[in-house]
């Protein structure tokens, strides 16, 4: 069992869903939202992390009500910590003893809360709180910059607090709650999610859709082009012949005999219709109900 699989299974045992992230990236390798409300099996997790180069993400919340305190730069963390260690024993221990992870620029602190919390941003403080509905990368993942996610302590060190206000007792600035992830925590837009053609085409990333059927490999340094074996069940593809354009969110098979062959490429609705032999209306309903 490789190190990534071991780390992912340890988070599964902790009660949160681990998800595979594309190598040296913050982009999920699967459509991950279904795992917000249920845990994958050990077999699924082991399959996801057969590729030892994948990064590991975990979905916040779960049974332990896991919350991540995201300090965008290391100075904001040390300023907060300096204030906390002057307080009583609980705050001091949270600031210095709970499980922490050094990121490329800042620090993540892990706590459990007594009740589920909403994610929130604290303007002007460079501090975000990531709760249910968000995901974050965990060690031994590698940041796109090449920096390692470096742990301080172990999962057993994660402390429990009553609520997030206990951790930020004196922050009086307005905060903005959000129910959907942002930056590294989201591959979807945070707008209305009606089952419309526009929402489906803009919210479902074609790269993640394809990766659920076939392994994807990077085809260009800027991350625009990827390759995979064709996902058309009628095409027995031996070598990767499907080209994925992440900028235009379209795919096309390079084999002229394939149903997914096209000089411009197909969007996710077109692809779903072809590989499942359904009409456009049915494809929209199924895609919307499954992924949005």
Backbone bond lengths (Angstrom), bond angles and torsions (degrees), N, CA, C in turn:
res aa  C-N    CA-C-N  psi(-1)  N-CA   C-N-CA  omega(-1)  CA-C   N-CA-C  phi
1 X - - - 1.467 - - 1.521 109.17 -
2 X 1.340 116.67 126.23 1.458 119.81 -177.85 1.526 111.39 -77.17
3 X 1.340 115.21 168.69 1.467 120.81 -174.77 1.524 112.26 -63.88
4 X 1.330 117.13 -37.76 1.456 120.21 -179.97 1.521 111.34 -64.27
5 X 1.328 116.51 -43.42 1.467 120.28 178.61 1.520 110.36 -62.73
6 X 1.314 117.22 -43.51 1.464 121.04 178.81 1.521 111.28 -60.01
7 X 1.349 115.85 -44.95 1.464 119.37 -179.71 1.519 111.07 -65.21
8 X 1.335 117.20 -42.02 1.459 120.82 -179.76 1.534 111.04 -64.28
9 X 1.325 116.98 -42.88 1.468 120.47 179.93 1.525 111.61 -66.45
10 X 1.326 117.13 -31.05 1.468 119.17 177.97 1.525 111.08 -66.68
11 X 1.350 116.78 -35.94 1.464 119.77 176.39 1.521 111.17 -71.64
12 X 1.329 116.53 -35.28 1.468 120.10 175.51 1.523 110.12 -60.86
13 X 1.313 116.83 -43.93 1.461 120.82 178.22 1.526 111.32 -65.39
14 X 1.317 116.83 -30.16 1.464 121.58 178.26 1.531 111.28 -69.12
15 X 1.340 116.78 -22.75 1.459 120.13 176.37 1.512 115.48 112.27
16 X 1.347 117.58 11.73 1.461 120.70 176.63 1.526 108.97 -122.05
17 X 1.318 115.78 157.81 1.468 120.70 -176.83 1.522 111.30 -85.58
18 X 1.333 117.62 119.57 1.462 119.75 170.36 1.518 109.11 -83.47
19 X 1.326 116.71 144.41 1.465 120.65 179.09 1.523 108.88 -133.06
20 X 1.340 117.25 147.29 1.470 119.71 179.74 1.526 111.28 -78.65
21 X 1.318 115.26 138.84 1.462 123.35 178.44 1.522 107.74 -117.93
22 X 1.313 116.86 140.75 1.457 120.47 -179.83 1.532 110.80 -57.56
23 X 1.330 117.93 145.15 1.472 121.09 -175.55 1.526 113.41 -54.62
24 X 1.338 115.50 136.90 1.469 122.95 177.82 1.533 110.56 52.84
25 X 1.310 116.09 40.29 1.463 120.96 -173.54 1.522 109.07 -145.76
26 X 1.334 115.19 171.40 1.457 122.31 172.07 1.524 110.55 -113.98
27 X 1.320 116.45 10.10 1.458 121.80 -175.62 1.520 111.13 -94.35
28 X 1.330 119.17 124.42 1.467 120.92 179.20 1.527 111.90 -59.78
29 X 1.310 115.62 145.35 1.455 121.55 177.99 1.523 111.72 -89.67
30 X 1.337 116.79 -1.66 1.462 122.01 179.42 1.525 108.07 -137.46
31 X 1.334 116.02 167.87 1.465 120.64 168.51 1.520 106.39 -82.22
32 X 1.325 115.61 106.12 1.461 121.37 -160.63 1.523 115.72 -94.77
33 X 1.334 118.17 -11.15 1.461 118.84 -169.96 1.536 113.55 -65.11
34 X 1.322 117.70 -25.04 1.455 119.62 178.65 1.521 111.78 -63.18
35 X 1.346 116.90 -22.96 1.469 120.60 -177.89 1.521 112.59 -89.95
36 X 1.335 117.34 8.54 1.461 120.13 173.40 1.523 111.21 -71.73
37 X 1.315 117.10 -31.16 1.459 121.44 -172.55 1.525 113.35 -111.14
38 X 1.313 118.07 -2.46 1.459 120.76 176.72 1.519 109.68 -151.87
39 X 1.333 115.80 156.74 1.447 120.96 -177.94 1.526 110.29 -93.85
40 X 1.320 117.66 141.19 1.458 119.66 172.62 1.526 109.98 -70.90
41 X 1.308 116.71 163.60 1.458 120.27 176.98 1.525 110.06 -82.77
42 X 1.323 116.20 165.17 1.470 120.51 176.87 1.522 110.73 -60.27
43 X 1.328 115.95 -36.38 1.462 120.31 -179.21 1.526 110.79 -64.06
44 X 1.338 116.50 -42.85 1.461 120.79 179.46 1.520 110.52 -64.65
45 X 1.332 116.57 -45.39 1.466 120.65 -179.51 1.528 110.68 -61.66
46 X 1.324 116.34 -43.10 1.473 119.83 179.07 1.518 110.95 -62.03
47 X 1.332 116.94 -38.55 1.464 120.84 178.00 1.522 111.01 -65.69
48 X 1.342 116.41 -43.34 1.461 120.52 -179.21 1.522 111.85 -57.57
49 X 1.339 116.40 -37.93 1.456 119.87 -170.51 1.527 113.51 -106.94
50 X 1.343 115.26 24.12 1.463 118.80 170.19 1.523 109.73 -61.67
51 X 1.328 115.58 -34.53 1.463 120.93 176.17 1.521 108.24 -77.65
52 X 1.314 117.07 108.17 1.461 121.08 -173.12 1.523 112.90 -70.78
53 X 1.345 118.14 -10.74 1.467 120.25 -178.60 1.524 112.28 -87.50
54 X 1.314 118.74 -10.90 1.455 120.58 -177.64 1.525 111.10 -66.62
55 X 1.329 115.84 145.32 1.452 121.09 169.15 1.523 109.15 -79.64
56 X 1.329 115.84 167.09 1.461 121.73 -179.04 1.519 109.45 -118.76
57 X 1.309 116.29 129.61 1.455 121.48 171.37 1.517 109.12 -115.49
58 X 1.317 116.93 156.06 1.462 121.38 172.50 1.524 108.43 -128.95
59 X 1.321 115.91 142.54 1.455 120.88 178.15 1.520 108.54 -87.49
60 X 1.312 116.54 122.69 1.462 121.50 -177.37 1.528 110.55 -66.53
61 X 1.319 115.55 165.15 1.463 120.28 -178.38 1.502 110.13 93.51
62 X 1.346 116.08 -116.33 1.456 120.28 179.61 1.514 112.64 66.17
63 X 1.314 115.60 -167.04 1.469 120.50 -178.79 1.526 112.91 -62.06
64 X 1.350 118.83 -36.97 1.472 117.90 -179.54 1.519 114.39 -82.71
65 X 1.366 118.36 2.94 1.470 120.90 -174.89 1.534 110.33 52.52
66 X 1.313 115.11 53.57 1.457 120.65 -176.76 1.520 110.78 -72.37
67 X 1.319 116.09 131.05 1.460 122.59 176.99 1.522 108.91 -124.57
68 X 1.326 115.53 141.04 1.463 121.47 178.84 1.522 108.45 -111.74
69 X 1.307 117.02 123.53 1.454 121.97 174.54 1.523 106.74 -91.84
70 X 1.318 115.63 110.36 1.459 122.02 -172.33 1.528 109.67 -101.06
71 X 1.321 115.74 106.71 1.460 121.91 175.75 1.528 107.37 -93.77
72 X 1.324 115.83 114.24 1.459 121.11 -170.28 1.522 112.36 -66.20
73 X 1.321 117.96 -29.26 1.462 119.85 173.19 1.518 108.75 -137.19
74 X 1.296 116.27 157.47 1.459 121.79 -172.02 1.529 111.75 -66.48
75 X 1.339 117.38 -27.13 1.469 119.91 -179.10 1.535 110.99 -68.30
76 X 1.340 116.79 -38.71 1.468 118.91 178.14 1.515 110.64 -64.80
77 X 1.330 117.29 -33.97 1.470 120.08 176.81 1.529 110.77 -66.88
78 X 1.314 117.28 -46.69 1.459 119.19 -177.48 1.531 111.27 -67.31
79 X 1.327 118.10 -33.99 1.464 120.30 176.05 1.527 110.39 -63.56
80 X 1.333 116.08 -44.78 1.470 120.62 178.68 1.525 110.16 -64.62
81 X 1.313 117.10 -45.30 1.466 121.41 -178.70 1.532 111.01 -61.90
82 X 1.343 116.35 -41.26 1.461 119.93 -179.71 1.521 111.15 -58.86
83 X 1.338 117.04 -37.94 1.452 121.43 178.83 1.523 111.01 -73.15
84 X 1.336 116.82 -39.35 1.460 120.58 -175.37 1.533 112.75 -67.99
85 X 1.326 117.52 -36.29 1.466 118.88 -176.03 1.527 112.07 -71.29
86 X 1.346 117.24 -10.50 1.462 120.57 175.77 1.531 111.34 -83.73
87 X 1.315 116.53 -9.47 1.461 120.55 -173.99 1.525 110.50 -93.68
88 X 1.353 115.06 -164.25 1.459 118.26 -175.92 1.529 110.85 -72.18
89 X 1.321 115.04 179.46 1.452 120.97 -169.51 1.530 113.36 -62.07
90 X 1.337 117.97 -36.69 1.461 120.60 -177.03 1.516 110.40 -63.01
91 X 1.326 117.53 -51.74 1.464 120.66 -179.13 1.523 111.38 -63.67
92 X 1.311 117.06 -38.24 1.457 120.60 179.51 1.522 110.64 -62.48
93 X 1.336 116.75 -42.95 1.457 120.12 -179.55 1.526 111.46 -68.06
94 X 1.328 116.78 -37.46 1.467 119.01 176.99 1.520 110.04 -62.55
95 X 1.314 117.32 -41.97 1.465 122.03 -176.20 1.518 112.70 -70.31
96 X 1.330 117.24 -27.47 1.465 119.21 -170.97 1.519 114.73 -121.79
97 X 1.339 118.61 -14.35 1.458 119.78 -171.89 1.526 115.01 -118.90
98 X 1.322 117.65 -24.72 1.463 118.04 -177.23 1.531 110.49 -66.46
99 X 1.308 116.91 162.37 1.468 121.86 -179.66 1.522 109.67 -61.96
100 X 1.325 116.21 130.88 1.460 122.11 -178.93 1.525 110.02 -131.81
101 X 1.318 115.70 156.15 1.462 121.36 177.76 1.516 108.77 -135.36
102 X 1.316 116.17 123.45 1.467 120.45 173.92 1.520 108.50 -75.23
103 X 1.321 116.18 128.84 1.458 121.78 178.00 1.526 108.86 -102.46
104 X 1.319 116.61 -172.97 1.466 119.95 -178.13 1.526 111.57 -60.47
105 X 1.342 117.27 -35.78 1.468 120.71 -176.65 1.517 113.66 -124.67
106 X 1.323 118.39 -22.87 1.457 120.05 -171.82 1.516 113.43 -138.32
107 X 1.339 115.38 -137.21 1.459 120.99 -174.60 1.520 109.61 -148.58
108 X 1.337 116.29 141.58 1.457 123.06 170.35 1.519 108.72 -110.39
109 X 1.326 116.91 129.66 1.461 121.92 173.58 1.529 108.46 -111.20
110 X 1.320 116.31 137.47 1.453 122.32 -176.51 1.533 109.40 -108.41
111 X 1.336 116.22 127.88 1.459 121.02 174.12 1.527 109.05 -138.02
112 X 1.322 115.26 158.23 1.458 122.27 171.32 1.524 107.61 -107.69
113 X 1.325 116.62 141.80 1.454 120.61 179.44 1.520 109.99 -113.02
114 X 1.322 116.24 153.26 1.468 120.64 -177.64 1.523 111.48 -66.20
115 X 1.322 116.61 -34.36 1.463 121.44 179.15 1.517 108.54 -128.65
116 X 1.339 119.21 156.33 1.467 120.67 178.60 1.527 111.53 -59.09
117 X 1.314 115.83 140.73 1.456 122.21 179.71 1.518 110.07 -117.16
118 X 1.334 115.85 156.42 1.459 121.02 174.25 1.524 109.54 -92.15
119 X 1.325 114.78 146.45 1.458 119.29 175.52 1.525 109.49 -66.28
120 X 1.311 115.63 148.59 1.465 118.73 -177.62 1.523 110.46 -153.46
121 X 1.316 113.79 157.99 1.460 121.46 175.88 1.526 108.06 -116.58
122 X 1.320 117.08 141.95 1.451 121.51 173.45 1.525 108.11 -110.47
123 X 1.346 117.06 101.65 1.471 120.04 -177.16 1.529 112.14 -57.37
124 X 1.305 115.02 143.87 1.472 123.58 174.97 1.525 114.02 70.89
125 X 1.340 118.43 2.41 1.460 119.54 -179.81 1.519 112.33 -110.02
126 X 1.336 117.17 -10.70 1.465 122.51 -176.10 1.521 111.20 59.55
127 X 1.345 115.63 34.39 1.463 121.46 178.34 1.524 108.72 -127.11
128 X 1.321 115.91 127.86 1.458 122.24 172.74 1.522 108.51 -120.91
129 X 1.335 115.56 151.40 1.456 121.17 174.91 1.518 107.57 -115.68
130 X 1.317 116.22 121.56 1.460 122.54 -177.45 1.516 109.53 -105.27
131 X 1.319 115.56 116.30 1.462 120.51 -178.92 1.522 109.62 -123.43
132 X 1.318 116.46 -151.02 1.456 121.34 -175.98 1.525 111.54 -53.84
133 X 1.340 116.21 134.82 1.448 121.38 179.80 1.511 113.90 97.34
134 X 1.326 117.58 -4.54 1.458 122.70 178.41 1.521 109.40 -113.93
135 X 1.325 116.04 160.64 1.456 119.18 170.11 1.518 108.97 -131.31
136 X 1.308 116.27 159.02 1.455 121.66 177.78 1.512 109.42 -143.14
137 X 1.318 116.77 154.82 1.452 121.14 176.80 1.522 110.47 -79.52
138 X 1.326 116.27 145.60 1.456 122.07 -179.74 1.525 109.61 -128.89
139 X 1.339 117.32 160.74 1.465 120.39 177.10 1.536 110.59 -59.61
140 X 1.338 118.08 147.30 1.471 128.29 5.43 1.523 113.83 -95.33
141 X 1.323 117.83 40.86 1.462 121.38 -179.34 1.528 111.06 -63.05
142 X 1.344 113.86 159.33 1.465 121.00 178.71 1.523 108.42 -119.11
143 X 1.308 116.42 124.07 1.465 122.86 177.99 1.531 109.64 -64.29
144 X 1.346 118.37 150.24 1.473 120.13 177.59 1.531 113.64 -52.67
145 X 1.327 116.94 -25.91 1.460 120.55 178.38 1.521 112.25 -74.95
146 X 1.335 116.56 -12.84 1.460 121.21 -176.60 1.515 113.31 102.64
147 X 1.339 117.73 -8.27 1.461 121.60 179.81 1.528 110.49 -75.05
148 X 1.314 115.44 142.20 1.453 121.35 177.79 1.523 110.75 -83.89
149 X 1.333 116.78 144.19 1.456 120.88 168.52 1.531 106.33 -78.87
150 X 1.328 115.62 111.38 1.463 122.13 -167.92 1.530 110.40 -106.31
151 X 1.342 118.65 114.11 1.468 120.70 -176.44 1.524 112.65 -79.34
152 X 1.323 114.48 148.53 1.466 122.19 171.45 1.524 106.26 -122.40
153 X 1.311 116.84 105.37 1.459 120.95 -176.45 1.521 110.78 95.50
154 X 1.341 115.66 -164.52 1.460 122.37 -178.99 1.522 109.97 -132.23
155 X 1.322 116.01 172.32 1.462 120.68 179.16 1.526 112.28 -56.77
156 X 1.322 116.28 -32.91 1.470 120.02 -178.98 1.524 111.98 -65.45
157 X 1.343 116.95 -14.94 1.468 120.52 179.60 1.527 112.70 -85.69
158 X 1.331 117.88 -6.27 1.466 120.28 -177.50 1.518 109.62 -65.01
159 X 1.325 116.75 122.00 1.453 122.21 -174.47 1.526 111.44 -92.31
160 X 1.304 116.26 158.14 1.461 123.10 177.97 1.523 109.80 -104.92
161 X 1.335 116.17 132.88 1.464 121.99 175.00 1.526 107.96 -122.89
162 X 1.321 116.30 160.12 1.464 119.38 179.65 1.521 111.07 -65.15
163 X 1.323 115.77 -49.26 1.458 121.24 179.47 1.520 109.10 -159.26
164 X 1.316 115.79 173.32 1.460 120.24 -176.29 1.522 112.00 -65.83
165 X 1.325 117.91 -29.27 1.467 120.30 179.15 1.525 111.63 -61.60
166 X 1.339 116.58 -26.76 1.459 119.54 177.28 1.525 111.48 -66.07
167 X 1.329 115.37 -26.10 1.460 119.99 -176.82 1.526 111.21 -87.81
168 X 1.332 116.46 -30.07 1.457 121.54 178.70 1.529 109.05 -122.39
169 X 1.322 118.61 67.72 1.469 121.02 -171.92 1.514 115.51 -67.62
170 X 1.325 118.33 -26.75 1.459 119.98 -172.07 1.522 113.65 -110.29
171 X 1.321 117.72 5.39 1.459 119.31 -179.82 1.520 108.65 -78.69
172 X 1.302 116.28 109.76 1.460 121.44 -178.15 1.526 112.32 -100.81
173 X 1.337 116.96 -8.07 1.453 119.06 -178.25 1.514 109.50 -66.75
174 X 1.333 117.28 148.78 1.463 119.39 179.51 1.516 110.45 -60.36
175 X 1.317 115.48 143.09 1.451 119.14 174.53 1.514 109.12 -118.72
176 X 1.294 114.67 153.79 1.459 121.09 -179.10 1.520 108.96 -111.19
177 X 1.337 115.96 118.99 1.449 119.91 177.41 1.520 109.71 -82.97
178 X 1.317 115.58 145.73 1.462 119.63 176.99 1.518 108.38 -143.66
179 X 1.329 114.80 144.28 1.454 121.23 -177.19 1.512 112.97 -100.46
180 X 1.334 116.85 -9.05 1.448 119.90 -179.11 1.509 109.29 -121.39
181 X 1.335 117.77 150.98 1.450 120.93 -177.69 1.520 112.65 -68.05
182 X 1.335 115.25 166.99 1.450 120.56 174.53 1.515 108.38 -145.11
183 X 1.323 116.41 170.79 1.460 123.02 -175.89 1.526 110.26 47.38
184 X 1.335 118.10 -124.40 1.448 119.40 -174.32 1.510 111.85 -69.01
185 X 1.329 117.69 -12.87 1.443 120.69 -173.19 1.521 112.72 -90.71
186 X 1.328 118.53 1.72 1.468 118.29 -175.10 1.522 111.07 -145.23
187 X 1.333 115.41 140.62 1.455 119.89 168.81 1.517 109.46 -112.38
188 X 1.322 116.47 1.46 1.450 121.32 -177.54 1.525 110.33 -113.20
189 X 1.308 116.90 156.01 1.456 121.14 172.68 1.518 109.28 -73.79
190 X 1.330 118.01 155.20 1.465 121.67 -177.21 1.516 111.84 -102.37
191 X 1.333 116.89 30.52 1.447 120.25 179.05 1.519 110.53 -98.29
192 X 1.315 116.51 -173.27 1.461 121.27 -177.49 1.514 110.62 -56.81
193 X 1.327 117.00 144.38 1.444 121.95 -172.48 1.524 111.41 -116.83
194 X 1.311 116.74 41.30 1.452 120.30 174.64 1.528 108.77 -63.45
195 X 1.339 114.11 149.63 1.463 119.03 -178.39 1.525 110.31 -79.25
196 X 1.296 116.24 69.27 1.452 121.54 178.91 1.514 109.06 -112.25
197 X 1.309 115.62 163.17 1.457 119.83 179.14 1.524 110.68 -59.62
198 X 1.328 116.61 -42.81 1.463 119.75 -178.79 1.519 111.64 -62.68
199 X 1.332 117.29 -44.10 1.457 120.61 -179.21 1.522 111.58 -64.40
200 X 1.318 116.39 -43.18 1.458 120.16 -178.72 1.525 110.45 -64.32
201 X 1.331 116.94 -45.92 1.455 119.70 -177.31 1.524 112.13 -66.80
202 X 1.318 117.10 -32.86 1.465 119.56 -177.46 1.525 112.45 -88.37
203 X 1.331 118.08 -27.20 1.461 120.61 -173.97 1.514 114.26 -93.23
204 X 1.325 117.89 -29.53 1.460 120.01 -178.23 1.521 108.63 -95.28
205 X 1.323 115.78 115.47 1.461 121.03 -179.63 1.526 109.24 -77.99
206 X 1.315 117.07 126.48 1.458 122.17 -176.34 1.528 111.49 -62.60
207 X 1.333 117.81 -32.46 1.462 120.74 179.94 1.519 110.81 -63.66
208 X 1.349 116.48 -44.37 1.452 119.56 179.73 1.527 111.35 -70.09
209 X 1.337 116.41 -34.07 1.459 119.93 178.04 1.529 110.33 -63.14
210 X 1.322 117.24 -47.61 1.460 121.31 -179.11 1.525 111.05 -65.10
211 X 1.337 117.22 -38.00 1.471 120.73 -175.38 1.519 113.12 -65.29
212 X 1.341 117.35 -14.81 1.456 119.55 175.55 1.528 111.85 -78.42
213 X 1.316 116.67 -15.20 1.457 121.58 -179.60 1.530 112.22 -108.82
214 X 1.323 116.43 -29.38 1.460 120.21 -173.29 1.524 109.34 -151.28
215 X 1.319 115.36 148.69 1.466 120.05 177.82 1.521 109.84 -68.89
216 X 1.326 117.12 134.82 1.456 121.78 -179.39 1.526 110.10 -106.53
217 X 1.320 116.06 146.16 1.457 121.98 177.35 1.522 109.28 -130.60
218 X 1.318 115.35 143.38 1.461 120.63 -177.69 1.514 111.04 -67.12
219 X 1.344 116.27 136.79 1.453 120.62 -179.36 1.510 114.26 -113.97
220 X 1.347 117.23 -8.86 1.463 120.29 178.74 1.519 109.21 -147.49
221 X 1.321 115.52 152.55 1.466 120.52 -175.91 1.521 112.33 -65.17
222 X 1.336 118.17 -31.36 1.465 120.32 -177.68 1.523 113.40 -83.94
223 X 1.337 117.69 0.15 1.455 120.93 176.09 1.513 115.30 83.02
224 X 1.346 116.92 4.63 1.462 118.25 -179.58 1.525 111.50 -73.53
225 X 1.324 117.65 -47.11 1.462 121.45 -172.52 1.527 111.27 -101.92
226 X 1.336 115.15 135.00 1.462 122.52 176.06 1.525 108.09 -134.40
227 X 1.341 116.15 159.59 1.454 121.66 179.51 1.523 110.43 -126.49
228 X 1.320 116.00 151.24 1.468 121.86 176.99 1.518 108.79 -156.64
229 X 1.307 115.96 160.00 1.453 118.96 170.39 1.528 108.25 -67.40
230 X 1.312 116.10 143.26 1.458 120.91 -174.45 1.525 111.13 -58.56
231 X 1.332 116.32 137.36 1.464 121.00 -177.34 1.523 112.62 -94.50
232 X 1.321 117.22 2.93 1.462 119.88 174.05 1.531 107.84 -70.30
233 X 1.341 118.65 117.80 1.473 120.49 -177.33 1.523 113.63 -61.94
234 X 1.332 117.42 -17.19 1.458 120.52 179.23 1.532 112.56 -88.93
235 X 1.339 115.57 -4.61 1.471 120.39 -179.63 1.524 108.35 -110.10
236 X 1.313 117.16 109.53 1.464 121.68 178.52 1.527 108.52 -83.75
237 X 1.299 114.86 82.15 1.464 121.99 -173.68 1.528 109.97 -79.85
238 X 1.325 117.20 120.94 1.460 121.81 179.06 1.521 110.95 -88.31
239 X 1.330 116.62 -41.66 1.461 121.69 178.90 1.532 109.12 -114.52
240 X 1.325 118.36 146.58 1.470 119.70 -179.80 1.523 112.17 -54.26
241 X 1.308 116.88 113.46 1.464 120.32 -178.98 1.518 111.96 -123.85
242 X 1.348 116.58 4.29 1.464 119.52 178.57 1.523 109.38 -97.19
243 X 1.330 116.39 124.72 1.466 121.62 179.32 1.519 109.72 -101.18
244 X 1.318 116.36 132.21 1.463 122.85 -177.10 1.520 108.86 -113.96
245 X 1.311 116.34 125.11 1.468 122.35 179.00 1.529 107.49 -107.46
246 X 1.336 117.18 101.82 1.463 120.69 -177.11 1.520 112.36 -73.31
247 X 1.340 118.53 -21.53 1.456 120.47 178.72 1.530 110.82 -71.91
248 X 1.326 116.20 -42.26 1.459 120.62 -179.90 1.529 112.75 -95.21
249 X 1.342 116.48 -6.78 1.461 122.32 178.85 1.533 111.11 60.20
250 X 1.328 115.39 45.92 1.459 121.19 -178.40 1.526 109.87 -137.46
251 X 1.338 116.08 158.72 1.458 120.93 176.75 1.525 109.41 -132.66
252 X 1.326 115.41 160.59 1.461 121.26 175.17 1.517 108.60 -156.39
253 X 1.317 116.19 140.53 1.459 121.48 174.00 1.525 107.93 -87.66
254 X 1.320 115.94 141.72 1.452 121.33 -178.06 1.527 112.62 -85.71
255 X 1.328 117.36 -5.58 1.467 120.33 179.81 1.532 109.89 -87.34
256 X 1.336 119.19 118.94 1.467 121.58 -176.75 1.526 113.63 -60.65
257 X 1.333 117.75 -22.43 1.461 120.78 -178.12 1.529 112.37 -83.52
258 X 1.310 117.37 -6.67 1.473 121.30 -175.30 1.526 110.83 -86.79
259 X 1.334 115.65 148.80 1.468 120.87 177.71 1.525 111.71 -67.93
260 X 1.325 117.30 -20.01 1.461 121.20 -179.85 1.527 112.22 -97.19
261 X 1.322 116.52 13.11 1.464 120.46 175.91 1.536 108.98 -76.65
262 X 1.330 116.17 130.29 1.460 120.19 -179.49 1.516 108.27 -164.85
263 X 1.318 117.65 142.17 1.467 119.71 -177.99 1.522 112.45 -75.25
264 X 1.321 118.18 -22.76 1.470 122.03 177.90 1.522 110.73 -100.64
265 X 1.340 116.65 -41.14 1.452 120.68 -178.88 1.517 112.11 113.03
266 X 1.321 115.88 164.12 1.452 122.60 -178.23 1.527 110.94 -109.78
267 X 1.342 115.58 146.64 1.466 119.01 172.40 1.523 108.58 -86.71
268 X 1.335 116.89 178.93 1.463 121.23 -172.35 1.524 112.36 -65.20
269 X 1.334 117.88 -32.41 1.471 119.99 179.17 1.527 109.89 -69.18
270 X 1.329 116.42 -45.39 1.462 120.20 177.17 1.531 110.84 -56.84
271 X 1.335 115.53 -47.33 1.461 120.31 -177.62 1.526 110.88 -62.08
272 X 1.327 116.07 -43.91 1.471 119.53 -178.86 1.527 110.30 -61.70
273 X 1.315 117.09 -41.27 1.467 120.96 178.52 1.530 110.90 -60.03
274 X 1.320 115.73 -45.03 1.460 120.41 -174.70 1.523 111.95 -69.83
275 X 1.329 117.36 -48.04 1.478 118.83 -174.16 1.516 112.52 -77.14
276 X 1.352 117.73 -18.30 1.467 120.20 179.62 1.533 112.80 -110.12
277 X 1.335 116.11 -0.33 1.468 121.11 178.74 1.535 111.98 54.70
278 X 1.337 116.37 50.23 1.456 121.53 178.56 1.519 109.08 -126.69
279 X 1.337 116.70 165.95 1.445 121.95 176.97 1.517 112.63 -80.95
280 X 1.322 115.65 171.61 1.464 120.67 -176.98 1.523 111.60 -62.91
281 X 1.345 118.08 -45.25 1.457 121.24 -178.45 1.519 111.04 -60.71
282 X 1.328 116.28 -44.54 1.463 119.85 179.13 1.522 111.26 -65.70
283 X 1.332 116.18 -38.74 1.463 120.12 178.99 1.523 111.07 -62.90
284 X 1.338 116.89 -42.63 1.470 120.39 179.39 1.522 110.64 -62.13
285 X 1.322 117.28 -45.10 1.463 120.65 -179.74 1.525 111.04 -63.22
286 X 1.328 117.29 -45.23 1.452 120.48 -177.05 1.528 111.91 -69.19
287 X 1.325 117.07 -41.84 1.458 120.45 178.00 1.523 110.91 -63.98
288 X 1.333 115.81 -43.80 1.470 119.89 -179.79 1.519 111.67 -63.55
289 X 1.322 116.69 -45.48 1.462 120.72 -177.83 1.523 112.32 -69.63
290 X 1.318 117.34 -29.59 1.451 121.03 -175.38 1.522 112.94 -87.14
291 X 1.335 116.94 -41.86 1.458 119.81 -167.77 1.524 115.44 -112.82
292 X 1.335 119.62 -16.92 1.464 119.97 -176.17 1.510 111.72 -101.63
